[in-house]
Amino acid sequence: MPTPRIALLALVATLLTAPLLMRAEEPTKELTAAEKAENDAVAKLLEKKVSFEFAGVPLDDALKNLCSQTKVSFIIDPKISKGGKMPVIDLRIKDMEAKLALGWIMKLCDLDYSIRDKAVHISTPKE
């Protein structure tokens, strides 16, 4: 029979670790070969060299420009347009891979992107 002190320590340990177990993320879904191939095709399109000059251009317009140059679809998380206002881009790029240019745009707006479902998804950074 455990002593009251050991039982109390076991209870405290359980209470302290329970929230950690509850916050565990769901396992990420494994991609099928077809989904991986689609994502790889999008990544390949982002290797294309692009050039642009954005001065006070809203993010959605900047991404439309990238879309026209790369033929990649961009999906913007609605949380990004706070109060209906998109972040504004001031950036000039000449003959740079679209992936690197997109990285600069994300850095300027403090945003992230991921490639999934045949598109580039723009979102706020995960905390």
N, CA, C and O atoms as a Tinker XYZ file with bonds, in Angstrom:
   508  protein
     1  N      0.849000   -1.188000    0.000000    73     2
     2  CA     0.000000    0.000000    0.000000    64     1     3
     3  C      0.886000    1.241000    0.000000    63     2     4     5
     4  O      1.769000    1.365000    0.849000    81     3
     5  N      0.659000    2.190000   -0.970000    73     3     6
     6  CA     1.521000    3.374000   -1.032000    64     5     7
     7  C      1.266000    4.292000    0.160000    63     6     8     9
     8  O      0.160000    4.374000    0.694000    81     7
     9  N      2.321000    4.965000    0.544000    73     7    10
    10  CA     2.175000    5.923000    1.636000    64     9    11
    11  C      1.417000    7.135000    1.122000    63    10    12    13
    12  O      1.397000    7.382000   -0.083000    81    11
    13  N      0.790000    7.897000    2.016000    73    11    14
    14  CA     0.045000    9.081000    1.575000    64    13    15
    15  C      0.925000   10.062000    0.794000    63    14    16    17
    16  O      0.453000   10.720000   -0.133000    81    15
    17  N      2.192000   10.157000    1.170000    73    15    18
    18  CA     3.082000   11.093000    0.484000    64    17    19
    19  C      3.310000   10.654000   -0.970000    63    18    20    21
    20  O      3.290000   11.496000   -1.868000    81    19
    21  N      3.526000    9.360000   -1.220000    73    19    22
    22  CA     3.744000    8.856000   -2.573000    64    21    23
    23  C      2.476000    9.027000   -3.400000    63    22    24    25
    24  O      2.535000    9.405000   -4.570000    81    23
    25  N      1.333000    8.747000   -2.787000    73    23    26
    26  CA     0.062000    8.910000   -3.492000    64    25    27
    27  C     -0.153000   10.370000   -3.880000    63    26    28    29
    28  O     -0.630000   10.664000   -4.976000    81    27
    29  N      0.202000   11.279000   -2.977000    73    27    30
    30  CA     0.057000   12.707000   -3.260000    64    29    31
    31  C      0.992000   13.126000   -4.393000    63    30    32    33
    32  O      0.590000   13.896000   -5.266000    81    31
    33  N      2.229000   12.635000   -4.395000    73    31    34
    34  CA     3.164000   12.957000   -5.463000    64    33    35
    35  C      2.672000   12.423000   -6.806000    63    34    36    37
    36  O      2.805000   13.094000   -7.829000    81    35
    37  N      2.110000   11.228000   -6.804000    73    35    38
    38  CA     1.581000   10.658000   -8.040000    64    37    39
    39  C      0.419000   11.497000   -8.559000    63    38    40    41
    40  O      0.304000   11.722000   -9.764000    81    39
    41  N     -0.443000   11.960000   -7.656000    73    39    42
    42  CA    -1.581000   12.792000   -8.041000    64    41    43
    43  C     -1.096000   14.118000   -8.630000    63    42    44    45
    44  O     -1.608000   14.563000   -9.658000    81    43
    45  N     -0.114000   14.748000   -7.987000    73    43    46
    46  CA     0.432000   16.020000   -8.468000    64    45    47
    47  C      1.068000   15.831000   -9.847000    63    46    48    49
    48  O      0.879000   16.657000  -10.740000    81    47
    49  N      1.824000   14.737000  -10.020000    73    47    50
    50  CA     2.461000   14.479000  -11.314000    64    49    51
    51  C      1.406000   14.297000  -12.402000    63    50    52    53
    52  O      1.568000   14.796000  -13.516000    81    51
    53  N      0.342000   13.593000  -12.085000    73    51    54
    54  CA    -0.734000   13.390000  -13.058000    64    53    55
    55  C     -1.389000   14.710000  -13.420000    63    54    56    57
    56  O     -1.645000   14.972000  -14.596000    81    55
    57  N     -1.661000   15.543000  -12.429000    73    55    58
    58  CA    -2.302000   16.833000  -12.684000    64    57    59
    59  C     -1.408000   17.763000  -13.500000    63    58    60    61
    60  O     -1.905000   18.545000  -14.310000    81    59
    61  N     -0.115000   17.687000  -13.296000    73    59    62
    62  CA     0.808000   18.556000  -14.035000    64    61    63
    63  C      0.986000   18.109000  -15.478000    63    62    64    65
    64  O      1.162000   18.953000  -16.356000    81    63
    65  N      0.945000   16.826000  -15.748000    73    63    66
    66  CA     1.180000   16.354000  -17.109000    64    65    67
    67  C     -0.095000   16.251000  -17.933000    63    66    68    69
    68  O     -0.023000   16.195000  -19.161000    81    67
    69  N     -1.242000   16.223000  -17.301000    73    67    70
    70  CA    -2.502000   16.091000  -18.048000    64    69    71
    71  C     -2.690000   17.199000  -19.082000    63    70    72    73
    72  O     -3.057000   16.894000  -20.216000    81    71
    73  N     -2.454000   18.482000  -18.745000    73    71    74
    74  CA    -2.630000   19.522000  -19.770000    64    73    75
    75  C     -1.701000   19.345000  -20.966000    63    74    76    77
    76  O     -2.080000   19.666000  -22.092000    81    75
    77  N     -0.501000   18.842000  -20.739000    73    75    78
    78  CA     0.431000   18.622000  -21.841000    64    77    79
    79  C     -0.107000   17.549000  -22.790000    63    78    80    81
    80  O      0.020000   17.667000  -24.009000    81    79
    81  N     -0.694000   16.528000  -22.231000    73    79    82
    82  CA    -1.246000   15.471000  -23.065000    64    81    83
    83  C     -2.468000   15.961000  -23.822000    63    82    84    85
    84  O     -2.697000   15.552000  -24.960000    81    83
    85  N     -3.248000   16.823000  -23.209000    73    83    86
    86  CA    -4.456000   17.322000  -23.847000    64    85    87
    87  C     -4.122000   18.254000  -25.005000    63    86    88    89
    88  O     -4.894000   18.350000  -25.960000    81    87
    89  N     -2.966000   18.952000  -24.935000    73    87    90
    90  CA    -2.586000   19.901000  -25.977000    64    89    91
    91  C     -1.868000   19.255000  -27.141000    63    90    92    93
    92  O     -1.566000   19.924000  -28.129000    81    91
    93  N     -1.596000   17.994000  -27.043000    73    91    94
    94  CA    -0.872000   17.330000  -28.127000    64    93    95
    95  C     -1.645000   17.490000  -29.431000    63    94    96    97
    96  O     -2.859000   17.289000  -29.477000    81    95
    97  N     -0.934000   17.849000  -30.474000    73    95    98
    98  CA    -1.571000   18.048000  -31.776000    64    97    99
    99  C     -1.964000   16.708000  -32.365000    63    98   100   101
   100  O     -1.363000   15.671000  -32.085000    81    99
   101  N     -2.987000   16.768000  -33.185000    73    99   102
   102  CA    -3.375000   15.566000  -33.907000    64   101   103
   103  C     -2.244000   15.200000  -34.855000    63   102   104   105
   104  O     -1.574000   16.078000  -35.399000    81   103
   105  N     -2.033000   13.908000  -35.053000    73   103   106
   106  CA    -0.960000   13.533000  -35.983000    64   105   107
   107  C     -1.259000   14.061000  -37.382000    63   106   108   109
   108  O     -2.406000   14.077000  -37.829000    81   107
   109  N     -0.202000   14.489000  -38.055000    73   107   110
   110  CA    -0.393000   15.009000  -39.400000    64   109   111
   111  C     -0.729000   13.869000  -40.343000    63   110   112   113
   112  O     -0.199000   12.763000  -40.233000    81   111
   113  N     -1.612000   14.166000  -41.260000    73   111   114
   114  CA    -2.061000   13.174000  -42.225000    64   113   115
   115  C     -0.940000   12.903000  -43.224000    63   114   116   117
   116  O     -0.314000   13.830000  -43.738000    81   115
   117  N     -0.699000   11.645000  -43.486000    73   115   118
   118  CA     0.281000   11.273000  -44.503000    64   117   119
   119  C     -0.282000   11.621000  -45.876000    63   118   120   121
   120  O     -1.447000   11.347000  -46.167000    81   119
   121  N      0.542000   12.218000  -46.704000    73   119   122
   122  CA     0.113000   12.573000  -48.058000    64   121   123
   123  C      0.144000   11.344000  -48.954000    63   122   124   125
   124  O      1.025000   10.491000  -48.844000    81   123
   125  N     -0.825000   11.279000  -49.830000    73   123   126
   126  CA    -0.800000   10.222000  -50.838000    64   125   127
   127  C      0.262000   10.592000  -51.872000    63   126   128   129
   128  O      0.736000   11.728000  -51.904000    81   127
   129  N      0.624000    9.644000  -52.703000    73   127   130
   130  CA     1.616000    9.909000  -53.755000    64   129   131
   131  C      1.115000   10.994000  -54.698000    63   130   132   133
   132  O      1.895000   11.829000  -55.154000    81   131
   133  N     -0.182000   10.986000  -54.992000    73   131   134
   134  CA    -0.753000   11.996000  -55.898000    64   133   135
   135  C     -0.702000   13.382000  -55.257000    63   134   136   137
   136  O     -0.372000   14.359000  -55.929000    81   135
   137  N     -1.026000   13.479000  -53.957000    73   135   138
   138  CA    -0.987000   14.785000  -53.271000    64   137   139
   139  C      0.443000   15.308000  -53.211000    63   138   140   141
   140  O      0.681000   16.499000  -53.409000    81   139
   141  N      1.389000   14.419000  -52.939000    73   139   142
   142  CA     2.794000   14.831000  -52.903000    64   141   143
   143  C      3.242000   15.325000  -54.275000    63   142   144   145
   144  O      3.963000   16.318000  -54.371000    81   143
   145  N      2.826000   14.646000  -55.324000    73   143   146
   146  CA     3.187000   15.051000  -56.686000    64   145   147
   147  C      2.591000   16.417000  -57.017000    63   146   148   149
   148  O      3.246000   17.242000  -57.654000    81   147
   149  N      1.344000   16.663000  -56.586000    73   147   150
   150  CA     0.707000   17.963000  -56.831000    64   149   151
   151  C      1.465000   19.075000  -56.094000    63   150   152   153
   152  O      1.710000   20.140000  -56.661000    81   151
   153  N      1.833000   18.829000  -54.838000    73   151   154
   154  CA     2.577000   19.830000  -54.071000    64   153   155
   155  C      3.950000   20.081000  -54.684000    63   154   156   157
   156  O      4.419000   21.218000  -54.730000    81   155
   157  N      4.590000   19.011000  -55.155000    73   155   158
   158  CA     5.895000   19.157000  -55.810000    64   157   159
   159  C      5.777000   19.977000  -57.094000    63   158   160   161
   160  O      6.679000   20.743000  -57.433000    81   159
   161  N      4.658000   19.810000  -57.808000    73   159   162
   162  CA     4.439000   20.576000  -59.043000    64   161   163
   163  C      4.299000   22.068000  -58.723000    63   162   164   165
   164  O      4.812000   22.912000  -59.458000    81   163
   165  N      3.607000   22.390000  -57.631000    73   163   166
   166  CA     3.471000   23.788000  -57.218000    64   165   167
   167  C      4.850000   24.339000  -56.830000    63   166   168   169
   168  O      5.215000   25.444000  -57.231000    81   167
   169  N      5.603000   23.572000  -56.056000    73   167   170
   170  CA     6.944000   24.008000  -55.653000    64   169   171
   171  C      7.828000   24.249000  -56.879000    63   170   172   173
   172  O      8.624000   25.188000  -56.897000    81   171
   173  N      7.689000   23.408000  -57.894000    73   171   174
   174  CA     8.475000   23.571000  -59.127000    64   173   175
   175  C      8.112000   24.881000  -59.834000    63   174   176   177
   176  O      8.986000   25.572000  -60.358000    81   175
   177  N      6.801000   25.222000  -59.845000    73   175   178
   178  CA     6.379000   26.484000  -60.462000    64   177   179
   179  C      6.968000   27.687000  -59.727000    63   178   180   181
   180  O      7.213000   28.731000  -60.332000    81   179
   181  N      7.192000   27.538000  -58.424000    73   179   182
   182  CA     7.757000   28.637000  -57.628000    64   181   183
   183  C      9.257000   28.819000  -57.861000    63   182   184   185
   184  O      9.862000   29.736000  -57.306000    81   183
   185  N      9.853000   27.964000  -58.666000    73   183   186
   186  CA    11.267000   28.135000  -59.028000    64   185   187
   187  C     11.432000   29.124000  -60.174000    63   186   188   189
   188  O     12.550000   29.537000  -60.481000    81   187
   189  N     10.323000   29.506000  -60.810000    73   187   190
   190  CA    10.378000   30.448000  -61.931000    64   189   191
   191  C     10.894000   31.804000  -61.451000    63   190   192   193
   192  O     10.556000   32.254000  -60.356000    81   191
   193  N     11.703000   32.439000  -62.267000    73   191   194
   194  CA    12.216000   33.776000  -61.940000    64   193   195
   195  C     11.115000   34.812000  -62.157000    63   194   196   197
   196  O     10.405000   34.775000  -63.162000    81   195
   197  N     10.984000   35.732000  -61.207000    73   195   198
   198  CA     9.975000   36.791000  -61.301000    64   197   199
   199  C     10.646000   38.139000  -61.063000    63   198   200   201
   200  O     11.726000   38.230000  -60.479000    81   199
   201  N      9.975000   39.168000  -61.532000    73   199   202
   202  CA    10.407000   40.550000  -61.302000    64   201   203
   203  C      9.166000   41.385000  -61.033000    63   202   204   205
   204  O      8.132000   41.195000  -61.673000    81   203
   205  N      9.269000   42.306000  -60.089000    73   203   206
   206  CA     8.159000   43.212000  -59.807000    64   205   207
   207  C      8.653000   44.374000  -58.970000    63   206   208   209
   208  O      9.732000   44.321000  -58.381000    81   207
   209  N      7.855000   45.415000  -58.927000    73   207   210
   210  CA     8.120000   46.558000  -58.052000    64   209   211
   211  C      6.801000   46.927000  -57.391000    63   210   212   213
   212  O      5.884000   47.427000  -58.043000    81   211
   213  N      6.716000   46.673000  -56.081000    73   211   214
   214  CA     5.517000   46.978000  -55.305000    64   213   215
   215  C      5.818000   48.161000  -54.397000    63   214   216   217
   216  O      6.747000   48.118000  -53.591000    81   215
   217  N      5.029000   49.208000  -54.533000    73   215   218
   218  CA     5.150000   50.379000  -53.656000    64   217   219
   219  C      3.761000   50.646000  -53.081000    63   218   220   221
   220  O      2.898000   51.214000  -53.752000    81   219
   221  N      3.556000   50.233000  -51.838000    73   219   222
   222  CA     2.259000   50.416000  -51.207000    64   221   223
   223  C      1.176000   49.531000  -51.806000    63   222   224   225
   224  O      0.008000   49.919000  -51.853000    81   223
   225  N      1.558000   48.350000  -52.261000    73   223   226
   226  CA     0.614000   47.432000  -52.909000    64   225   227
   227  C      0.026000   46.490000  -51.851000    63   226   228   229
   228  O      0.774000   45.874000  -51.092000    81   227
   229  N     -1.297000   46.374000  -51.796000    73   227   230
   230  CA    -1.910000   45.434000  -50.853000    64   229   231
   231  C     -1.468000   43.991000  -51.142000    63   230   232   233
   232  O     -1.211000   43.628000  -52.290000    81   231
   233  N     -1.386000   43.189000  -50.098000    73   231   234
   234  CA    -0.918000   41.816000  -50.218000    64   233   235
   235  C     -1.689000   41.035000  -51.277000    63   234   236   237
   236  O     -1.081000   40.314000  -52.068000    81   235
   237  N     -3.008000   41.163000  -51.308000    73   235   238
   238  CA    -3.780000   40.382000  -52.280000    64   237   239
   239  C     -3.429000   40.764000  -53.717000    63   238   240   241
   240  O     -3.399000   39.899000  -54.592000    81   239
   241  N     -3.168000   42.030000  -53.966000    73   239   242
   242  CA    -2.766000   42.452000  -55.312000    64   241   243
   243  C     -1.352000   41.953000  -55.649000    63   242   244   245
   244  O     -1.081000   41.560000  -56.784000    81   243
   245  N     -0.465000   41.973000  -54.661000    73   243   246
   246  CA     0.891000   41.463000  -54.880000    64   245   247
   247  C      0.846000   39.980000  -55.235000    63   246   248   249
   248  O      1.573000   39.528000  -56.120000    81   247
   249  N     -0.009000   39.221000  -54.543000    73   247   250
   250  CA    -0.116000   37.787000  -54.828000    64   249   251
   251  C     -0.774000   37.535000  -56.178000    63   250   252   253
   252  O     -0.460000   36.545000  -56.840000    81   251
   253  N     -1.688000   38.419000  -56.599000    73   251   254
   254  CA    -2.275000   38.291000  -57.942000    64   253   255
   255  C     -1.178000   38.448000  -58.992000    63   254   256   257
   256  O     -1.176000   37.748000  -60.005000    81   255
   257  N     -0.254000   39.362000  -58.748000    73   255   258
   258  CA     0.861000   39.562000  -59.659000    64   257   259
   259  C      1.724000   38.302000  -59.725000    63   258   260   261
   260  O      2.092000   37.853000  -60.811000    81   259
   261  N      2.047000   37.732000  -58.559000    73   259   262
   262  CA     2.832000   36.498000  -58.539000    64   261   263
   263  C      2.086000   35.362000  -59.238000    63   262   264   265
   264  O      2.692000   34.553000  -59.940000    81   263
   265  N      0.789000   35.310000  -59.044000    73   263   266
   266  CA    -0.038000   34.291000  -59.701000    64   265   267
   267  C      0.069000   34.416000  -61.217000    63   266   268   269
   268  O      0.208000   33.415000  -61.919000    81   267
   269  N      0.003000   35.643000  -61.718000    73   267   270
   270  CA     0.065000   35.835000  -63.172000    64   269   271
   271  C      1.437000   35.455000  -63.731000    63   270   272   273
   272  O      1.534000   35.018000  -64.877000    81   271
   273  N      2.494000   35.616000  -62.938000    73   271   274
   274  CA     3.838000   35.275000  -63.416000    64   273   275
   275  C      4.175000   33.790000  -63.271000    63   274   276   277
   276  O      4.974000   33.253000  -64.039000    81   275
   277  N      3.557000   33.123000  -62.273000    73   275   278
   278  CA     3.934000   31.735000  -61.985000    64   277   279
   279  C      2.841000   30.710000  -62.289000    63   278   280   281
   280  O      3.116000   29.514000  -62.386000    81   279
   281  N      1.611000   31.177000  -62.437000    73   279   282
   282  CA     0.446000   30.289000  -62.626000    64   281   283
   283  C      0.152000   29.456000  -61.374000    63   282   284   285
   284  O     -0.448000   28.385000  -61.470000    81   283
   285  N      0.570000   29.942000  -60.207000    73   283   286
   286  CA     0.296000   29.289000  -58.927000    64   285   287
   287  C     -0.892000   29.978000  -58.283000    63   286   288   289
   288  O     -1.011000   31.201000  -58.342000    81   287
   289  N     -1.773000   29.200000  -57.666000    73   287   290
   290  CA    -2.917000   29.760000  -56.933000    64   289   291
   291  C     -2.491000   30.081000  -55.505000    63   290   292   293
   292  O     -1.770000   29.312000  -54.870000    81   291
   293  N     -2.947000   31.225000  -55.013000    73   291   294
   294  CA    -2.661000   31.651000  -53.646000    64   293   295
   295  C     -3.976000   31.776000  -52.892000    63   294   296   297
   296  O     -4.940000   32.341000  -53.409000    81   295
   297  N     -4.019000   31.255000  -51.684000    73   295   298
   298  CA    -5.210000   31.333000  -50.834000    64   297   299
   299  C     -4.806000   32.059000  -49.562000    63   298   300   301
   300  O     -3.889000   31.637000  -48.858000    81   299
   301  N     -5.502000   33.161000  -49.270000    73   299   302
   302  CA    -5.170000   33.992000  -48.108000    64   301   303
   303  C     -6.149000   33.694000  -46.986000    63   302   304   305
   304  O     -7.363000   33.746000  -47.183000    81   303
   305  N     -5.624000   33.383000  -45.813000    73   303   306
   306  CA    -6.457000   33.159000  -44.624000    64   305   307
   307  C     -7.218000   34.452000  -44.323000    63   306   308   309
   308  O     -6.608000   35.521000  -44.292000    81   307
   309  N     -8.533000   34.384000  -44.102000    73   307   310
   310  CA    -9.325000   35.590000  -43.842000    64   309   311
   311  C     -8.869000   36.380000  -42.612000    63   310   312   313
   312  O     -9.136000   37.579000  -42.524000    81   311
   313  N     -8.189000   35.733000  -41.664000    73   311   314
   314  CA    -7.708000   36.437000  -40.460000    64   313   315
   315  C     -6.681000   37.510000  -40.806000    63   314   316   317
   316  O     -6.450000   38.430000  -40.022000    81   315
   317  N     -6.070000   37.391000  -41.975000    73   315   318
   318  CA    -5.003000   38.321000  -42.352000    64   317   319
   319  C     -5.551000   39.710000  -42.657000    63   318   320   321
   320  O     -4.897000   40.712000  -42.368000    81   319
   321  N     -6.732000   39.776000  -43.231000    73   319   322
   322  CA    -7.300000   41.089000  -43.572000    64   321   323
   323  C     -8.068000   41.637000  -42.368000    63   322   324   325
   324  O     -9.299000   41.655000  -42.347000    81   323
   325  N     -7.315000   42.075000  -41.380000    73   323   326
   326  CA    -7.899000   42.617000  -40.152000    64   325   327
   327  C     -8.727000   43.854000  -40.461000    63   326   328   329
   328  O     -8.212000   44.842000  -40.984000    81   327
   329  N     -9.995000   43.796000  -40.138000    73   327   330
   330  CA   -10.859000   44.941000  -40.390000    64   329   331
   331  C    -10.984000   45.263000  -41.862000    63   330   332   333
   332  O    -11.220000   46.416000  -42.222000    81   331
   333  N    -10.830000   44.265000  -42.725000    73   331   334
   334  CA   -10.953000   44.478000  -44.164000    64   333   335
   335  C     -9.741000   45.129000  -44.794000    63   334   336   337
   336  O     -9.795000   45.531000  -45.957000    81   335
   337  N     -8.640000   45.245000  -44.052000    73   335   338
   338  CA    -7.448000   45.909000  -44.567000    64   337   339
   339  C     -6.306000   44.906000  -44.704000    63   338   340   341
   340  O     -5.910000   44.263000  -43.732000    81   339
   341  N     -5.791000   44.783000  -45.909000    73   339   342
   342  CA    -4.677000   43.877000  -46.198000    64   341   343
   343  C     -3.350000   44.543000  -45.833000    63   342   344   345
   344  O     -3.231000   45.767000  -45.901000    81   343
   345  N     -2.346000   43.737000  -45.442000    73   343   346
   346  CA    -1.002000   44.304000  -45.269000    64   345   347
   347  C     -0.525000   44.893000  -46.594000    63   346   348   349
   348  O     -0.938000   44.445000  -47.664000    81   347
   349  N      0.341000   45.891000  -46.519000    73   347   350
   350  CA     0.842000   46.599000  -47.701000    64   349   351
   351  C      2.306000   46.219000  -47.920000    63   350   352   353
   352  O      3.089000   46.107000  -46.976000    81   351
   353  N      2.650000   46.027000  -49.193000    73   351   354
   354  CA     3.997000   45.581000  -49.566000    64   353   355
   355  C      4.766000   46.708000  -50.247000    63   354   356   357
   356  O      4.248000   47.375000  -51.143000    81   355
   357  N      6.009000   46.911000  -49.810000    73   355   358
   358  CA     6.967000   47.796000  -50.469000    64   357   359
   359  C      8.207000   46.948000  -50.747000    63   358   360   361
   360  O      9.011000   46.695000  -49.850000    81   359
   361  N      8.351000   46.511000  -52.001000    73   359   362
   362  CA     9.431000   45.592000  -52.326000    64   361   363
   363  C      9.685000   45.601000  -53.836000    63   362   364   365
   364  O      8.753000   45.602000  -54.640000    81   363
   365  N     10.971000   45.608000  -54.197000    73   363   366
   366  CA    11.347000   45.510000  -55.614000    64   365   367
   367  C     12.225000   44.274000  -55.781000    63   366   368   369
   368  O     13.214000   44.096000  -55.069000    81   367
   369  N     11.849000   43.430000  -56.727000    73   367   370
   370  CA    12.568000   42.183000  -56.998000    64   369   371
   371  C     12.870000   42.117000  -58.490000    63   370   372   373
   372  O     12.023000   42.454000  -59.317000    81   371
   373  N     14.072000   41.685000  -58.827000    73   371   374
   374  CA    14.432000   41.525000  -60.246000    64   373   375
   375  C     15.068000   40.146000  -60.426000    63   374   376   377
   376  O     16.075000   39.828000  -59.793000    81   375
   377  N     14.470000   39.341000  -61.290000    73   375   378
   378  CA    14.989000   38.017000  -61.654000    64   377   379
   379  C     15.335000   37.157000  -60.433000    63   378   380   381
   380  O     16.458000   36.667000  -60.304000    81   379
   381  N     14.368000   36.984000  -59.554000    73   379   382
   382  CA    14.538000   36.158000  -58.362000    64   381   383
   383  C     13.528000   35.016000  -58.431000    63   382   384   385
   384  O     12.424000   35.196000  -58.945000    81   383
   385  N     13.898000   33.836000  -57.914000    73   383   386
   386  CA    12.943000   32.737000  -57.863000    64   385   387
   387  C     11.712000   33.181000  -57.075000    63   386   388   389
   388  O     11.823000   33.843000  -56.043000    81   387
   389  N     10.554000   32.809000  -57.577000    73   387   390
   390  CA     9.293000   33.211000  -56.944000    64   389   391
   391  C      9.236000   32.758000  -55.490000    63   390   392   393
   392  O      8.675000   33.454000  -54.644000    81   391
   393  N      9.812000   31.598000  -55.198000    73   391   394
   394  CA     9.821000   31.095000  -53.821000    64   393   395
   395  C     10.550000   32.052000  -52.885000    63   394   396   397
   396  O     10.091000   32.310000  -51.772000    81   395
   397  N     11.686000   32.576000  -53.339000    73   395   398
   398  CA    12.436000   33.523000  -52.507000    64   397   399
   399  C     11.699000   34.861000  -52.390000    63   398   400   401
   400  O     11.664000   35.468000  -51.320000    81   399
   401  N     11.112000   35.309000  -53.499000    73   399   402
   402  CA    10.340000   36.558000  -53.469000    64   401   403
   403  C      9.157000   36.418000  -52.528000    63   402   404   405
   404  O      8.862000   37.336000  -51.763000    81   403
   405  N      8.473000   35.276000  -52.575000    73   403   406
   406  CA     7.350000   35.025000  -51.667000    64   405   407
   407  C      7.829000   35.021000  -50.218000    63   406   408   409
   408  O      7.140000   35.523000  -49.330000    81   407
   409  N      9.004000   34.458000  -49.984000    73   407   410
   410  CA     9.580000   34.462000  -48.633000    64   409   411
   411  C      9.792000   35.882000  -48.119000    63   410   412   413
   412  O      9.524000   36.166000  -46.952000    81   411
   413  N     10.270000   36.772000  -48.981000    73   411   414
   414  CA    10.462000   38.168000  -48.587000    64   413   415
   415  C      9.124000   38.842000  -48.285000    63   414   416   417
   416  O      9.001000   39.590000  -47.315000    81   415
   417  N      8.134000   38.571000  -49.116000    73   415   418
   418  CA     6.804000   39.146000  -48.870000    64   417   419
   419  C      6.270000   38.667000  -47.526000    63   418   420   421
   420  O      5.721000   39.451000  -46.752000    81   419
   421  N      6.433000   37.381000  -47.256000    73   419   422
   422  CA     5.951000   36.827000  -45.978000    64   421   423
   423  C      6.688000   37.467000  -44.799000    63   422   424   425
   424  O      6.079000   37.787000  -43.778000    81   423
   425  N      7.990000   37.647000  -44.949000    73   423   426
   426  CA     8.788000   38.256000  -43.883000    64   425   427
   427  C      8.335000   39.699000  -43.615000    63   426   428   429
   428  O      8.203000   40.107000  -42.461000    81   427
   429  N      8.099000   40.460000  -44.679000    73   427   430
   430  CA     7.659000   41.849000  -44.518000    64   429   431
   431  C      6.300000   41.956000  -43.834000    63   430   432   433
   432  O      6.034000   42.919000  -43.115000    81   431
   433  N      5.438000   40.958000  -44.062000    73   431   434
   434  CA     4.078000   40.985000  -43.495000    64   433   435
   435  C      3.955000   40.156000  -42.222000    63   434   436   437
   436  O      2.874000   40.076000  -41.640000    81   435
   437  N      5.050000   39.538000  -41.785000    73   435   438
   438  CA     5.033000   38.641000  -40.628000    64   437   439
   439  C      3.989000   37.542000  -40.814000    63   438   440   441
   440  O      3.134000   37.323000  -39.956000    81   439
   441  N      4.077000   36.859000  -41.950000    73   439   442
   442  CA     3.151000   35.783000  -42.287000    64   441   443
   443  C      3.933000   34.525000  -42.648000    63   442   444   445
   444  O      5.153000   34.564000  -42.806000    81   443
   445  N      3.225000   33.422000  -42.776000    73   443   446
   446  CA     3.808000   32.148000  -43.203000    64   445   447
   447  C      3.063000   31.648000  -44.423000    63   446   448   449
   448  O      1.963000   32.108000  -44.728000    81   447
   449  N      3.677000   30.693000  -45.122000    73   447   450
   450  CA     2.958000   30.039000  -46.216000    64   449   451
   451  C      3.259000   28.554000  -46.192000    63   450   452   453
   452  O      4.284000   28.109000  -45.676000    81   451
   453  N      2.338000   27.806000  -46.764000    73   451   454
   454  CA     2.540000   26.371000  -46.933000    64   453   455
   455  C      1.948000   25.978000  -48.281000    63   454   456   457
   456  O      1.045000   26.633000  -48.803000    81   455
   457  N      2.475000   24.900000  -48.824000    73   455   458
   458  CA     1.972000   24.397000  -50.100000    64   457   459
   459  C      1.136000   23.163000  -49.796000    63   458   460   461
   460  O      1.628000   22.189000  -49.226000    81   459
   461  N     -0.126000   23.217000  -50.182000    73   459   462
   462  CA    -1.023000   22.064000  -50.030000    64   461   463
   463  C     -2.232000   22.253000  -50.933000    63   462   464   465
   464  O     -2.585000   23.374000  -51.298000    81   463
   465  N     -2.852000   21.154000  -51.283000    73   463   466
   466  CA    -4.076000   21.181000  -52.098000    64   465   467
   467  C     -3.888000   21.986000  -53.388000    63   466   468   469
   468  O     -4.770000   22.756000  -53.767000    81   467
   469  N     -2.757000   21.816000  -54.059000    73   467   470
   470  CA    -2.451000   22.463000  -55.347000    64   469   471
   471  C     -2.382000   23.988000  -55.256000    63   470   472   473
   472  O     -2.599000   24.670000  -56.258000    81   471
   473  N     -2.084000   24.534000  -54.076000    73   471   474
   474  CA    -2.048000   25.998000  -53.918000    64   473   475
   475  C     -1.062000   26.370000  -52.808000    63   474   476   477
   476  O     -0.607000   25.533000  -52.028000    81   475
   477  N     -0.757000   27.668000  -52.780000    73   475   478
   478  CA     0.036000   28.231000  -51.695000    64   477   479
   479  C     -0.946000   28.890000  -50.732000    63   478   480   481
   480  O     -1.694000   29.794000  -51.105000    81   479
   481  N     -0.926000   28.418000  -49.481000    73   479   482
   482  CA    -1.826000   28.949000  -48.454000    64   481   483
   483  C     -1.055000   29.938000  -47.583000    63   482   484   485
   484  O     -0.020000   29.599000  -47.010000    81   483
   485  N     -1.571000   31.163000  -47.490000    73   483   486
   486  CA    -0.945000   32.232000  -46.710000    64   485   487
   487  C     -1.686000   32.302000  -45.379000    63   486   488   489
   488  O     -2.915000   32.356000  -45.348000    81   487
   489  N     -0.926000   32.301000  -44.269000    73   487   490
   490  CA    -1.559000   32.331000  -42.942000    64   489   491
   491  C     -0.696000   33.102000  -41.963000    63   490   492   493
   492  O      0.440000   33.470000  -42.260000    81   491
   493  N     -1.265000   33.338000  -40.783000    73   491   494
   494  CA    -0.500000   33.966000  -39.713000    64   493   495
   495  C      0.458000   32.927000  -39.140000    63   494   496   497
   496  O      0.197000   31.729000  -39.245000    81   495
   497  N      1.558000   33.364000  -38.538000    73   495   498
   498  CA     2.508000   32.398000  -37.987000    64   497   499
   499  C      1.874000   31.578000  -36.868000    63   498   500   501
   500  O      1.057000   32.082000  -36.098000    81   499
   501  N      2.261000   30.316000  -36.792000    73   499   502
   502  CA     1.798000   29.468000  -35.694000    64   501   503
   503  C      2.563000   29.855000  -34.456000    63   502   504   505
   504  O      3.773000   30.076000  -34.493000    81   503
   505  N      1.846000   29.933000  -33.364000    73   503   506
   506  CA     2.499000   30.343000  -32.114000    64   505   507
   507  C      3.006000   29.163000  -31.353000    63   506   508
   508  O      3.582000   29.324000  -30.277000    81   507
